[in-house]
Amino acid sequence: MGGKSTYEALRNARVLENQARLASLGLNKTNSQHREATASAKPKPKGPWNKKVYGITPLRRSQRINTTDTMGAKSDCDTMGAKSDYDTMGAKSDYETLRNARVLENQARLASLGLHKTISQLREATASAKPKSKRSCHKKVYGITALRRSQRINTTDLNGNGSHLPLRRSQRFRGSKIDPSSPKQVKVDVSEDGEERFLSESEDKRPANAPLIKLKGTELQLSAEASAVRCNSKGRGSVYNPVFGICCHFCRQKKLCGEEDCKRCGNFDVNEPCLGKTDCSVCHSSTGVFCRACLKVRYGEEMEEVRENKQWMCPHCIEAKGINPYWICNSSICLTKRNIAPTGIAIFRARQMGYESVAHFLMDELKRKDAKRKRRLSIKN
């Protein structure tokens, strides 16, 4: 208690000392006393708020409702607070008479200027002034020429001699009988005297790499430039020829082969087979024609081995005879018919996995899928 009383006594002494100092400086008034002093010093405004009064102007109204006419004459009602024209029938009748008078005045003015006709009357006048001319259709007549018909139906031959060519009809319609025991006959050509020449099926069958080409009165020779570059590419050939070129079933390139001793591609001898294209010993069809490059890449076979093997068969015939059901044709056309996506350039992937060709790679894939399918069926059963 002694320490606390000493602190209070010291604090009170300092407060009194500060108050005496403020009193000597004239700063001993409190905040409330200062506010009262400043408030009493301001003059109090006397009287109400002086609101500015603007001049009173008449309302802006339409000329039809306004009480004054266009000439500046005022009606009986004044502009401030009087009744409108619609309140009295007298004012309305005055307006109507004034309007009718102006309408008549305007009509007289238009009549004096010759503009009293309506738009419909003006249209009728302009329409009647134009002469009505009927356009006559003149159909152009072209020169009449003979109809273009097929040489088979036309009555004149290519030389214009007027000879009648016989129509090509079925043996059944012509009434001719064919001995069923005889080999099948195939029509080849029509001779000059009108007689048809037939060949048996065995005689007409030609290898796929030596198709028959009929070129009457035309002698073709390979140009020097094409002959110089023909053997540059031995795989697929370098020279494209739409007539003597044989289309490969896989790459579908109709080129002359790159074999040096091929008489068909080198001398255009149609009776000789192409040495750079294969031929199936069973079907002799275009599906068994492969060039050297496609045969090696897609099936892993060499052209020299196929050429020496007279019993070589294409993948279609191998599958059809059941020799190897997984050895299929892997061209894009045949794979699409099987609902299998074409492989594209798959030789690099096949060789990386250790296969000899794309056909060997696909054969293992088909065997694997067939084994899985049989396993599923066995589990279900």
VONU-185525 format. One line per 4 residues: number of its first residue (from 1); for each residue x, y, z of C-alpha. Coordinates in pm, 1 decimal. Layout:
N
NUM) X,Y,Z ~ ...
//
This chain:
381
1) 0.0,0.0,0.0 ~ 289.2,233.9,67.1 ~ 424.5,207.0,-287.6 ~ 87.8,267.6,-446.2
5) 10.6,578.9,-241.0 ~ 349.0,725.9,-333.8 ~ 272.6,674.4,-709.1 ~ -71.3,836.9,-674.7
9) 70.6,1136.5,-492.7 ~ 339.7,1181.8,-759.6 ~ 84.2,1153.5,-1041.4 ~ -152.2,1407.9,-883.0
13) 134.4,1652.3,-837.7 ~ 226.0,1627.5,-1206.9 ~ -140.2,1676.2,-1312.3 ~ -168.1,1993.7,-1106.0
17) 162.0,2115.7,-1247.1 ~ 39.9,2064.1,-1605.6 ~ -291.1,2236.4,-1538.7 ~ -109.7,2540.4,-1397.3
21) 112.1,2551.9,-1708.7 ~ -192.3,2534.5,-1944.2 ~ -367.2,2805.9,-1742.3 ~ -66.6,3032.9,-1779.1
25) -79.9,2980.3,-2156.4 ~ -459.0,3027.8,-2175.7 ~ -519.9,2668.8,-2290.2 ~ -708.3,2544.6,-1990.7
29) -1047.0,2523.1,-2175.0 ~ -1182.1,2181.1,-2260.7 ~ -1293.7,2061.4,-2605.6 ~ -1659.7,2106.6,-2522.3
33) -1595.1,2466.6,-2413.6 ~ -1412.4,2533.2,-2741.4 ~ -1704.4,2390.8,-2946.7 ~ -1956.2,2604.3,-2754.6
37) -1743.7,2915.0,-2811.5 ~ -1712.4,2858.1,-3186.5 ~ -2083.4,2773.9,-3218.9 ~ -2188.5,3091.5,-3040.2
41) -1961.3,3298.2,-3267.7 ~ -2143.1,3189.3,-3593.0 ~ -2447.4,3407.1,-3686.8 ~ -2774.8,3213.3,-3696.5
45) -2962.3,3247.3,-4029.6 ~ -3297.4,3415.7,-3990.0 ~ -3598.4,3356.2,-4212.3 ~ -3694.8,3066.6,-4446.6
49) -3486.5,2928.6,-4733.2 ~ -3496.1,3161.8,-5032.7 ~ -3600.3,2931.4,-5324.5 ~ -3531.8,3066.6,-5673.6
53) -3852.5,3113.3,-5867.2 ~ -3824.6,3074.1,-6245.5 ~ -4053.2,3232.6,-6497.8 ~ -4376.0,3047.5,-6578.0
57) -4396.7,2956.1,-6948.6 ~ -4687.8,2796.4,-7134.7 ~ -4677.6,2421.2,-7203.2 ~ -4561.0,2303.4,-7545.0
61) -4847.8,2138.7,-7726.7 ~ -4928.5,2019.3,-8075.1 ~ -5061.8,2270.1,-8326.9 ~ -5380.1,2064.5,-8351.0
65) -5442.4,2088.7,-7972.5 ~ -5300.1,2436.1,-7919.6 ~ -5557.4,2714.0,-7876.2 ~ -5385.2,2946.7,-8123.9
69) -5398.7,2901.3,-8502.0 ~ -5108.4,2931.0,-8742.0 ~ -5181.3,3294.5,-8812.8 ~ -5121.3,3387.8,-8448.0
73) -5484.2,3465.9,-8359.6 ~ -5588.7,3348.3,-8014.6 ~ -5918.7,3177.2,-7942.3 ~ -6158.7,3272.2,-7674.0
77) -5984.3,3052.3,-7421.4 ~ -5648.7,3180.6,-7292.5 ~ -5335.9,2964.7,-7285.5 ~ -5313.8,2925.9,-6904.5
81) -5561.8,2681.4,-6754.9 ~ -5840.4,2723.3,-7012.8 ~ -6046.5,2434.5,-7149.7 ~ -5902.9,2244.6,-7447.5
85) -6053.1,2236.1,-7794.7 ~ -6193.3,1886.0,-7739.6 ~ -6398.4,2009.1,-7444.5 ~ -6617.0,2235.5,-7656.4
89) -6789.3,2146.9,-7984.1 ~ -6765.0,2503.4,-8104.1 ~ -6388.5,2509.7,-8106.8 ~ -6384.3,2168.4,-8283.2
93) -6615.4,2283.2,-8556.6 ~ -6397.8,2590.3,-8615.6 ~ -6094.8,2366.5,-8656.1 ~ -6274.0,2140.4,-8903.2
97) -6392.4,2432.2,-9114.5 ~ -6042.5,2577.2,-9122.0 ~ -5900.2,2238.7,-9222.6 ~ -6153.1,2187.1,-9500.5
101) -6081.2,2534.4,-9634.6 ~ -5710.5,2458.2,-9650.9 ~ -5774.4,2125.1,-9823.4 ~ -5981.9,2293.9,-10092.4
105) -5717.3,2559.6,-10134.4 ~ -5445.7,2296.0,-10183.6 ~ -5657.4,2104.8,-10434.1 ~ -5716.7,2421.2,-10636.7
109) -5345.4,2492.8,-10636.1 ~ -5265.0,2139.4,-10759.5 ~ -5530.3,2167.2,-11031.2 ~ -5377.5,2492.3,-11151.2
113) -5041.3,2319.2,-11178.0 ~ -5188.0,2013.4,-11349.3 ~ -5097.3,1779.3,-11063.0 ~ -5448.0,1686.1,-10951.9
117) -5428.8,1335.2,-11097.0 ~ -5380.9,1049.8,-10855.7 ~ -5097.8,797.3,-10870.5 ~ -5324.8,527.0,-11014.0
121) -5437.7,761.1,-11294.0 ~ -5074.8,845.8,-11372.2 ~ -4984.5,476.4,-11389.2 ~ -5273.0,405.4,-11620.9
125) -5171.5,694.4,-11845.4 ~ -4809.2,576.6,-11865.9 ~ -4913.7,215.0,-11923.5 ~ -5149.6,310.3,-12207.5
129) -4878.7,524.9,-12369.9 ~ -4637.7,228.5,-12405.2 ~ -4703.1,16.7,-12716.4 ~ -4770.2,-346.6,-12635.6
133) -4538.2,-564.3,-12847.4 ~ -4567.2,-942.4,-12857.7 ~ -4237.6,-1124.8,-12865.4 ~ -4228.3,-1396.5,-13124.1
137) -4015.2,-1701.4,-13044.2 ~ -3790.1,-1795.2,-13333.6 ~ -3660.1,-2148.3,-13280.6 ~ -3314.5,-2199.8,-13420.9
141) -3290.0,-2496.3,-13653.2 ~ -2958.4,-2677.8,-13652.2 ~ -2820.1,-2896.9,-13924.6 ~ -2948.8,-3251.5,-13921.8
145) -2668.4,-3505.4,-13899.6 ~ -2665.3,-3880.4,-13885.5 ~ -2693.8,-4045.4,-13545.1 ~ -2375.4,-4177.8,-13391.1
149) -2406.5,-4549.4,-13335.1 ~ -2182.0,-4833.8,-13236.4 ~ -1984.9,-5002.3,-13512.7 ~ -2151.2,-5328.6,-13416.4
153) -2499.7,-5185.2,-13491.1 ~ -2404.6,-4948.0,-13769.6 ~ -2467.7,-5071.9,-14125.4 ~ -2134.1,-4947.8,-14260.5
157) -1788.5,-5075.3,-14181.5 ~ -1483.5,-4868.4,-14091.7 ~ -1399.5,-4808.7,-14462.3 ~ -1754.6,-4692.0,-14546.6
161) -1820.4,-4975.0,-14793.2 ~ -2176.3,-5027.2,-14671.5 ~ -2133.1,-5390.8,-14580.9 ~ -2369.1,-5524.7,-14319.1
165) -2201.1,-5655.6,-14006.0 ~ -2380.8,-5943.6,-13832.8 ~ -2527.6,-5876.5,-13489.3 ~ -2365.2,-6053.4,-13195.8
169) -2621.0,-6283.7,-13039.9 ~ -2627.0,-6580.2,-12810.6 ~ -2606.9,-6929.6,-12954.3 ~ -2945.9,-7006.2,-12800.3
173) -3116.3,-6717.2,-12985.4 ~ -2948.2,-6795.9,-13316.0 ~ -3069.6,-7154.4,-13305.8 ~ -2725.6,-7310.7,-13347.2
177) -2649.8,-7615.9,-13141.0 ~ -2320.7,-7689.3,-12970.6 ~ -2215.9,-8039.1,-12887.2 ~ -2194.4,-8058.1,-12507.2
181) -1932.1,-8331.1,-12526.7 ~ -1699.5,-8104.6,-12724.0 ~ -1473.4,-7860.6,-12537.6 ~ -1613.4,-7515.6,-12466.9
185) -1588.2,-7281.9,-12763.3 ~ -1507.8,-6913.3,-12732.4 ~ -1575.1,-6663.6,-13012.0 ~ -1266.1,-6470.7,-13114.2
189) -1329.1,-6266.0,-13428.0 ~ -1549.3,-6214.9,-13732.8 ~ -1385.3,-6282.4,-14066.8 ~ -1425.9,-6069.5,-14375.7
193) -1688.6,-6299.4,-14530.1 ~ -1906.7,-6278.8,-14220.1 ~ -1818.4,-6618.5,-14071.4 ~ -1733.0,-6636.8,-13701.8
197) -1417.0,-6817.4,-13593.6 ~ -1418.7,-7011.5,-13266.4 ~ -1136.9,-7145.1,-13052.5 ~ -1159.4,-7411.0,-12786.7
201) -1106.5,-7322.9,-12422.0 ~ -770.7,-7497.9,-12413.4 ~ -649.7,-7310.2,-12719.0 ~ -782.3,-6972.9,-12598.2
205) -627.0,-6997.3,-12251.7 ~ -319.2,-6776.5,-12235.9 ~ -83.8,-6704.5,-11946.3 ~ -159.8,-6397.4,-11738.5
209) 189.1,-6265.0,-11803.8 ~ 133.6,-6292.4,-12182.3 ~ -207.0,-6139.3,-12261.0 ~ -321.3,-6115.7,-12620.5
213) -302.2,-5766.3,-12773.4 ~ -460.7,-5696.8,-13112.2 ~ -301.8,-5406.4,-13298.7 ~ -405.1,-5408.9,-13664.6
217) -169.1,-5230.1,-13898.5 ~ 32.6,-5079.4,-13616.9 ~ 396.2,-5142.9,-13545.6 ~ 518.3,-5016.9,-13211.2
221) 878.7,-4982.2,-13109.5 ~ 1030.5,-4878.7,-12780.8 ~ 1201.7,-4542.2,-12803.4 ~ 1573.7,-4511.8,-12748.9
225) 1528.5,-4308.7,-12429.2 ~ 1283.9,-4560.7,-12280.1 ~ 1498.6,-4855.8,-12388.0 ~ 1799.4,-4701.5,-12213.2
229) 1622.1,-4666.4,-11874.4 ~ 1398.1,-4976.6,-11888.3 ~ 1639.7,-5200.0,-11697.7 ~ 1737.3,-4941.6,-11435.2
233) 1484.3,-5077.8,-11185.5 ~ 1473.6,-5455.4,-11196.8 ~ 1221.1,-5481.1,-10915.5 ~ 918.5,-5301.0,-11058.2
237) 1044.4,-5152.4,-11385.0 ~ 1110.2,-4793.8,-11485.2 ~ 896.9,-4734.8,-11797.0 ~ 520.0,-4703.0,-11780.6
241) 335.5,-4841.7,-12085.1 ~ -46.8,-4865.4,-12088.4 ~ -51.4,-5108.6,-12384.5 ~ 227.5,-5360.8,-12328.8
245) 271.1,-5310.1,-11955.0 ~ 120.0,-5583.5,-11733.3 ~ -43.9,-5468.1,-11410.2 ~ 88.4,-5615.1,-11086.4
249) -187.2,-5738.1,-10851.7 ~ -32.2,-5575.6,-10545.7 ~ 132.4,-5247.5,-10650.6 ~ -92.3,-5208.4,-10959.4
253) 191.1,-5054.2,-11162.8 ~ 148.0,-5110.5,-11536.6 ~ 515.5,-5096.5,-11627.3 ~ 752.8,-5281.0,-11854.2
257) 967.6,-5524.1,-11660.1 ~ 1338.0,-5461.3,-11600.3 ~ 1457.9,-5802.8,-11725.4 ~ 1722.4,-5763.2,-11994.6
261) 1630.3,-6077.1,-12191.5 ~ 1251.8,-6018.1,-12191.6 ~ 1138.7,-6017.8,-12554.8 ~ 788.9,-5895.4,-12475.0
265) 893.1,-5576.2,-12295.5 ~ 1208.2,-5523.4,-12501.2 ~ 1083.7,-5600.6,-12855.3 ~ 703.9,-5580.9,-12799.5
269) 651.8,-5942.8,-12900.1 ~ 297.1,-6020.9,-12780.0 ~ 341.3,-6395.0,-12823.7 ~ 615.8,-6413.2,-12561.4
273) 546.8,-6404.3,-12182.5 ~ 686.3,-6131.6,-11962.5 ~ 980.8,-6258.6,-11761.5 ~ 934.5,-5997.3,-11488.4
277) 576.3,-6100.8,-11397.5 ~ 448.8,-6425.1,-11243.6 ~ 172.3,-6651.8,-11378.4 ~ -38.7,-6894.5,-11173.8
281) -37.7,-7247.0,-11318.2 ~ -397.7,-7305.8,-11206.1 ~ -606.6,-6992.0,-11262.5 ~ -390.5,-6793.4,-11507.4
285) -574.0,-6481.2,-11382.9 ~ -462.9,-6130.6,-11298.6 ~ -471.3,-6208.5,-10922.9 ~ -164.1,-6426.6,-10975.8
289) 47.9,-6158.7,-11145.7 ~ 319.9,-6011.4,-10923.8 ~ 632.1,-5815.2,-11008.1 ~ 973.8,-5910.8,-10871.8
293) 971.9,-5656.8,-10585.1 ~ 621.2,-5739.6,-10459.1 ~ 687.5,-6114.0,-10482.5 ~ 998.5,-6079.3,-10265.0
297) 865.5,-5827.1,-10012.0 ~ 512.2,-5957.0,-9968.8 ~ 565.8,-6334.1,-10005.3 ~ 940.6,-6392.8,-9966.3
301) 983.2,-6570.3,-10302.2 ~ 1236.6,-6514.5,-10577.8 ~ 1139.0,-6460.6,-10942.3 ~ 1391.1,-6716.6,-11072.4
305) 1248.2,-6991.8,-10848.8 ~ 891.9,-6913.2,-10955.2 ~ 994.2,-6906.5,-11320.8 ~ 1152.1,-7250.5,-11295.4
309) 861.8,-7398.9,-11098.4 ~ 596.7,-7474.8,-11360.5 ~ 347.9,-7577.5,-11088.1 ~ 365.0,-7245.8,-10898.9
313) 29.7,-7132.8,-10760.4 ~ -86.4,-6792.3,-10644.0 ~ -206.3,-6739.0,-10282.5 ~ -570.9,-6750.8,-10394.1
317) -534.2,-7099.5,-10541.1 ~ -327.4,-7222.5,-10244.1 ~ -603.8,-7115.3,-10007.2 ~ -880.8,-7249.0,-10233.5
321) -718.5,-7595.4,-10257.1 ~ -666.2,-7605.8,-9879.6 ~ -289.6,-7649.7,-9900.9 ~ -230.7,-7369.6,-9649.8
325) -547.7,-7189.8,-9533.8 ~ -347.1,-6917.1,-9358.9 ~ -138.3,-6830.3,-9665.7 ~ -362.4,-6552.6,-9803.0
329) -322.9,-6273.5,-10052.8 ~ -222.7,-5961.8,-9858.4 ~ -300.9,-5698.6,-10122.2 ~ -516.2,-5408.8,-10008.7
333) -804.7,-5517.7,-10233.8 ~ -818.3,-5875.2,-10100.3 ~ -769.6,-5774.1,-9735.9 ~ -1051.9,-5521.6,-9760.6
337) -1282.3,-5792.9,-9896.7 ~ -1197.1,-5999.0,-9585.0 ~ -1279.4,-5700.7,-9356.2 ~ -911.3,-5679.0,-9260.3
341) -731.9,-5345.8,-9255.0 ~ -459.4,-5318.6,-9523.3 ~ -111.5,-5357.3,-9377.9 ~ 56.8,-5082.4,-9577.4
345) 437.3,-5086.1,-9563.5 ~ 468.7,-5368.2,-9308.9 ~ 791.4,-5530.0,-9432.3 ~ 1012.7,-5337.9,-9186.8
349) 801.8,-5442.8,-8889.6 ~ 789.4,-5804.0,-9013.7 ~ 1165.4,-5826.1,-9060.3 ~ 1225.0,-5660.8,-8723.4
353) 1013.7,-5934.1,-8563.2 ~ 1209.7,-6202.1,-8748.1 ~ 972.0,-6286.8,-9033.6 ~ 1084.3,-6339.0,-9390.2
357) 794.9,-6148.6,-9552.9 ~ 459.8,-5987.8,-9479.2 ~ 275.6,-6308.1,-9574.3 ~ 464.4,-6507.3,-9306.7
361) 383.8,-6235.6,-9050.5 ~ 12.0,-6242.9,-9139.5 ~ 9.8,-6622.5,-9136.3 ~ 122.6,-6628.6,-8773.5
365) -125.5,-6356.7,-8682.3 ~ -413.9,-6553.1,-8835.1 ~ -302.5,-6873.9,-8662.1 ~ -290.0,-6692.0,-8328.3
369) -637.7,-6541.5,-8373.4 ~ -779.9,-6877.0,-8482.3 ~ -633.5,-7045.6,-8173.5 ~ -790.1,-6781.4,-7946.8
373) -1125.9,-6825.9,-8115.9 ~ -1115.3,-7203.7,-8073.5 ~ -1015.3,-7161.8,-7707.9 ~ -1314.9,-6934.8,-7642.1
377) -1549.1,-7181.8,-7808.0 ~ -1411.8,-7467.1,-7599.8 ~ -1460.2,-7266.9,-7277.8 ~ -1820.0,-7183.1,-7369.2
381) -1899.3,-7545.2,-7448.1
//
